[in-house]
Amino acid sequence: MTAPSDTLQNRRLVEKQAALIGAEIRAHVFDYLKWFPNGNRATDFLRSKVAPSQHIPAVREFYEHWIKSRVSPTVRQSLARDYRNHFRNYILDCLGDLPVSALTIAHLEDLRSRLRGRGLSEKTIRNAIDGSPRAMMRDALQAEIPKRFRSPS
């Protein structure tokens, strides 16, 4: 998201927002995710909003469970092999510790840049990013892994 243009009207709006944030902080009711849903520390606050009994697995943890169910006749053997290779060779090193519910397009674009830096072909990169994580995330959503918490705005 880009910053609003520097106009008198926008400055007044930002000043009012800053005053509201300050008041919330002083009243000990400040909600970081309400004001900064995509802020630098959003994942820290997302983790704190999860109930202790509600475990959100990391990508690596969910993958280990998920890949065990990717066998014939559910999927072709070659597809299961490709899933394993994509995750083992490209995805888990970069995204393995990220909570499944926090995975974003920005993470996948960062992974794409890293893979380009390794000199992989665009076809390999596209297969690794567009296919395997998409299939796992589709199944994670069907398994009702808690979705990313968002402010109600």
N, C-alpha and C positions, 0 to 999 in steps of 0.2 A: 504494500500500500504506500502511495506517495503522500508526502505532507501536503496539507491544503495550501493554496496560494497565500502569499503574505499580503492580506488586505486588512483594513481596519475592522471589518465585520468578522473575519476569521480570527483575528487577534482577540477580540472581545469574547468570542465563543470559547476559545482556548483558555482564556483567563477565567471564565465562569467554570469551565470543567476543572481547572486547576484548583479553584476555590472549593468545589464540591469534593474533589479527591482529598484535599487537605482536611476538610471537615470530617470526612469518613475516617481518615487516619486518626484524627484526634478523638473520635468517638469509638475507635476500635472496631469499626464495622467495614473497613475497607476491603473490597473484593477485587483482587488483582485481575482475575479473569474477566470480570465485568468490563473493566476499563481497557485492558490490554490482552484480548483473547489470543493474539498471535505474538505476544511480547517475548523477549529473550528468556524470561523465567517462567513462561507458561507451563512447561512440562513439570517444573518443581511444584507448582500449585495444583496441577492436574493430579499428581501423585498424592498430594495431601487430601484431595477431595474423595479419594476412593475409600470406601469403608474397609476396615481391616479384614473383614471376612471376604471381601470381594477382590480376588486375586486377578490381576491383569498380567498375562504372561508376556515375556519378551518375545521378540520375533524368533530367536533361536529356540526357546522353550516350546513355543507353539509349533514351529517347524518340526522339531523332533517327534512330537505327537502326530502331527498332520501327515508327515511323509510315510509313516507306518501304514496308513490307510490308502496310500496311493499304490495299489497293487492290482494286478489283473483279477477279475474282469472290470474293476472300477475304472481303471485307465490302462492304456496300452503300456507294455513294458518299456518301450522306447521313450514314451512321455515321462514315465516315472524316473527313468535314468536321466533324462534332461533336467527334470526338477532337481534331482539330487546334485547333478553337476553344477547347475546354475547357483543353487544356494551355497554349496561347498566352495566353489571357486570364486564367486563374485559377491554374493549378497551377505552372507553371515558375518564376514570380517568387518563390513562397513555398518550393517544395520542390526546385527544379531542381538545387541543389548538394549535396543529401543523397544519400549512397550508396543505391542501390536496396535493398540488403540491410538497411539501417537504418530504412527506412520503417515507421512504426508507426501504430496506430489513433490514438494521441495526436497525431501529426503531422496526420492527416486531420481530427481534431476541431478542432485549432488553425486549420487552413485553413477549416473550416466557420464558425468564429467570425469570421474575417477577412472572409469573403464576406458574412456577415450584416451586418457593419459597413459593407459597401459598399452595402447596401440591395437586394441581389438577392433575387428570390423564392425561397421554399423549394424549389420545383420545379427551378429552375435550379441551385441549390446541390446538391440531391440528384443531379441528372443529372451535374453536373461531378465530384462526389466519388465517388458510388457506381458510376458507369458506367466512365468513362475510366480512372482509375487502377487499378480492379479488373481491367479487360481487359489493361492493360499488365503488371500484376504477375502475372496468370495466365500470360501469355506469358513473362515473365522467369523464373518458376519452371520452366516447361517448357524454357527455354533453359539451365536449371541455373546461373543466377546464384547465386554462393555465398550461402547463407542466413546470417542473423544468427548470429554465434557465441554460444553460450550455455555457461554452466558446466554440468558433468555432474550437478548435483544435482537 
